[in-house]
């Protein structure tokens, strides 16, 4: 190629270049590729700002004066739900107060419940926080089943508990006997109570001793000698008589000895008492 032709080609190429001082338009494909990168950078920046604000807020909360936290911790609303029969309000308060002084956040729910359960009359207890400054306590008491020996009560679990002052006037059947036989006596009482359900035939007192065996007193005042075994059969025999030959004379009966195989011995009230 000659020098003249080469010079002409270079001149034409310079003529096609953008004029000096002008800027080329951006490539649209290149801009779309940068857009996700910018979005990621912006989100990362916002997350860093949010984390910084959260850390600052936590630091400020930790530096807050104790008096402010004390106001938050103050337990102004303590609600106790309980029957208050065997356990009094004062007893529950005495149990709770040492724990409630710890405040809302420091209150140990398990410790409070354990302290309540230490009372022998409490069979279940539930403790829960109530935001912002309260605690709710629900107490379930043992159900007394019978009076034992005057100063104790037998509960459904078979345990003997001291008789609370509040339950001194409680009207319950009386059970008596050796404390080691409490489960056996309770079982016999429950069996008899299921059999003696009619008016004036409920159990008033059931006792057992090795010499005399089982002795039963009914609400009507009639006392039954039952011996050592076959209690239900002997009581059933007595009930059959009360619906038959003894029916017109029950008001005159003091006691019935059922320890005979095929008969009973009836003890009558004195004549002057039956006539009045």
C-alpha positions in Angstrom: 0.0 0.0 0.0 1.3 3.4 -0.9 2.0 6.1 1.7 -0.7 8.4 0.2 -3.4 5.7 0.5 -2.4 4.9 4.1 -2.6 8.6 5.1 -6.1 8.9 3.6 -7.4 5.9 5.6 -6.1 7.4 8.9 -7.8 10.7 8.1 -11.1 9.0 7.5 -10.8 7.1 10.8 -10.2 10.4 12.7 -13.2 11.9 11.1 -15.4 9.1 12.5 -14.3 9.7 16.2 -16.5 11.7 18.5 -15.9 15.4 18.6 -13.5 16.6 21.2 -15.3 17.5 24.5 -18.3 15.3 23.9 -19.1 12.2 26.2 -20.2 8.8 24.9 -23.6 7.6 26.0 -23.5 4.8 28.7 -24.0 1.3 27.5 -27.5 0.1 28.8 -26.3 -3.5 29.3 -23.4 -2.3 31.5 -25.9 -0.3 33.7 -28.2 -3.3 34.3 -25.2 -5.3 35.5 -24.3 -2.7 38.1 -27.8 -2.2 39.5 -27.9 -5.3 41.7 -24.5 -4.5 43.1 -25.7 -1.1 44.1 -28.8 -2.5 45.8 -26.7 -5.0 47.8 -24.4 -2.2 49.0 -27.4 0.0 50.0 -29.1 -2.9 52.0 -25.8 -3.7 53.7 -25.4 -0.1 54.8 -28.9 0.1 56.2 -28.3 -3.2 58.2 -25.2 -1.8 59.7 -27.0 1.4 60.7 -29.8 -0.6 62.3 -27.3 -2.8 64.2 -25.6 0.3 65.5 -28.9 1.8 66.7 -29.8 -1.4 68.4 -26.5 -1.7 70.2 -26.8 2.0 71.3 -30.3 1.4 72.6 -29.2 -1.6 74.6 -26.2 0.3 76.0 -28.5 3.1 77.1 -30.9 0.6 78.7 -28.1 -0.9 80.7 -27.0 2.5 81.9 -30.5 3.5 83.0 -30.8 4.5 86.7 -31.9 1.8 89.1 -34.8 3.9 90.2 -36.3 3.5 86.8 -36.0 -0.3 86.9 -37.5 -0.3 90.3 -40.6 1.3 89.0 -40.8 -1.3 86.3 -40.2 -4.1 88.8 -42.7 -3.0 91.4 -45.3 -5.7 91.9 -48.4 -3.7 92.4 -50.9 -6.3 91.2 -50.7 -9.7 93.0 -53.8 -11.8 92.5 -54.3 -15.0 94.5 -57.0 -17.5 93.7 -57.6 -20.2 96.3 -60.5 -21.8 98.3 -59.1 -20.4 101.6 -60.6 -23.2 103.6 -57.7 -25.1 105.1 -55.1 -22.5 104.1 -55.7 -18.9 105.1 -55.0 -15.7 103.2 -52.4 -14.7 105.8 -50.5 -18.0 105.4 -50.4 -17.5 101.6 -49.2 -13.9 102.0 -46.4 -15.1 104.4 -45.3 -17.6 101.8 -45.3 -15.2 98.9 -43.9 -11.9 100.4 -40.2 -12.9 100.6 -40.3 -13.9 96.9 -42.4 -10.9 95.7 -39.9 -8.5 97.1 -37.5 -9.7 94.3 -39.5 -7.8 91.7 -41.1 -8.7 88.5 -38.0 -9.8 86.5 -36.1 -11.4 89.3 -39.1 -13.4 90.6 -38.3 -17.1 90.4 -41.6 -18.9 89.5 -40.3 -22.3 90.4 -39.2 -21.2 93.9 -42.5 -19.6 94.6 -44.4 -22.7 93.5 -42.1 -24.9 95.6 -42.7 -22.7 98.7 -46.4 -23.0 98.3 -46.3 -26.8 97.8 -44.4 -27.1 101.1 -47.7 -26.4 102.8 -49.2 -29.9 103.4 -52.7 -28.7 102.5 -51.6 -27.4 99.1 -51.8 -30.1 96.5 -51.2 -27.9 93.4 -50.0 -24.4 92.7 -49.6 -22.3 89.5 -47.6 -19.1 89.4 -47.4 -16.7 86.4 -46.3 -13.2 85.6 -48.8 -10.6 84.4 -47.1 -7.8 82.5 -46.2 -5.2 83.4 -46.2 -5.4 87.2 -48.3 -8.3 88.4 -48.3 -11.9 89.5 -51.1 -14.4 89.4 -51.2 -17.3 91.9 -53.7 -20.2 91.8 -53.7 -22.6 94.7 -55.6 -25.9 95.0 -56.2 -27.3 98.4 -56.5 -31.0 99.5 -60.1 -32.2 99.9 -60.8 -33.6 103.4 -62.5 -36.9 103.3 -63.1 -37.6 107.0 -62.2 -36.6 110.6 -59.6 -38.8 112.2 -59.3 -38.9 116.0 -60.7 -35.4 116.5 -57.5 -33.4 115.7 -56.6 -34.7 112.2 -58.3 -34.9 108.8 -58.0 -37.7 106.3 -57.6 -36.4 102.7 -58.3 -38.3 99.5 -54.7 -39.4 99.1 -54.8 -41.3 102.4 -52.6 -38.8 104.2 -53.5 -37.6 107.7 -53.1 -33.8 108.2 -53.5 -31.6 111.2 -57.0 -30.2 111.4 -56.9 -26.4 110.6 -58.8 -24.0 112.9 -61.0 -23.0 109.9 -62.2 -26.5 109.6 -63.1 -27.2 113.2 -66.8 -26.9 112.4 -66.7 -29.0 109.3 -69.2 -31.9 109.4 -67.6 -35.0 108.0 -67.7 -38.7 108.9 -65.4 -39.8 111.7 -62.9 -42.6 111.3 -60.8 -44.1 114.1 -58.3 -46.8 114.6 -54.6 -47.5 114.5 -52.8 -44.9 112.2 -50.9 -47.7 110.6 -54.2 -49.1 109.3 -55.4 -45.8 107.8 -55.5 -47.0 104.2 -57.4 -50.1 105.1 -60.0 -48.2 107.2 -60.4 -45.6 104.4 -61.0 -48.3 101.9 -63.7 -49.9 104.1 -65.3 -46.5 104.6 -65.5 -45.8 100.9 -67.0 -49.2 100.2 -69.6 -48.7 103.0 -70.4 -45.2 101.8 -71.2 -46.5 98.4 -73.7 -49.0 100.0 -75.2 -46.7 102.6 -76.8 -43.9 100.5 -80.4 -43.6 101.7 -81.5 -40.9 104.2 -80.3 -41.5 107.8 -78.3 -44.5 106.7 -75.1 -42.6 105.8 -71.9 -43.3 107.8 -71.4 -41.1 110.8 -68.5 -43.0 112.4 -66.4 -46.1 111.5 -63.8 -47.6 113.8 -61.7 -50.7 114.0 -59.7 -52.4 116.8 -58.3 -55.9 117.0 -60.6 -57.0 119.9 -64.0 -55.8 118.8 -63.4 -55.6 115.1 -65.4 -53.1 112.9 -68.0 -50.8 114.5 -70.3 -48.6 112.4 -72.5 -45.7 113.6 -75.1 -44.4 111.2 -76.5 -40.8 110.9 -79.7 -42.1 112.4 -77.8 -43.0 115.6 -78.0 -46.8 115.1 -74.7 -48.6 115.9 -73.7 -51.8 114.1 -71.3 -54.4 115.4 -69.7 -55.9 112.2 -66.9 -58.2 113.4 -63.7 -58.7 111.5 -64.8 -59.8 108.1 -67.6 -59.9 105.5 -68.5 -56.3 106.3 -70.5 -55.6 103.2 -72.5 -58.8 103.4 -73.4 -58.0 107.0 -74.4 -54.5 106.3 -76.5 -55.6 103.3 -78.3 -58.1 105.6 -79.1 -55.3 108.0 -80.4 -53.1 105.2 -82.7 -56.0 104.1 -84.1 -56.1 107.6 -84.7 -52.3 107.6 -86.8 -52.7 104.5 -88.7 -55.6 106.1 -89.5 -56.6 109.7 -87.5 -53.7 111.2 -89.0 -51.0 109.0 -91.8 -50.0 111.4 -89.5 -50.1 114.5 -86.3 -48.3 113.4 -87.0 -45.3 115.7 -86.7 -47.8 118.7 -83.4 -49.4 117.6 -80.2 -48.4 119.4 -77.9 -51.0 117.9 -77.6 -54.2 115.9 -75.1 -57.0 116.3 -74.6 -58.6 112.9 -71.7 -61.0 113.9 -74.0 -64.0 113.7 -74.1 -66.2 110.6 -77.8 -66.3 110.0 -79.3 -63.8 112.4 -78.9 -60.4 114.1 -79.3 -59.2 117.7 -81.2 -56.0 118.1 -80.8 -53.6 121.0 -83.8 -51.5 121.7 -84.2 -48.1 123.3 -85.6 -47.9 126.8 -89.4 -47.8 126.8 -89.7 -44.3 128.4 -87.5 -42.8 125.6 -89.5 -44.4 122.8 -92.8 -43.3 124.2 -91.8 -39.6 124.5 
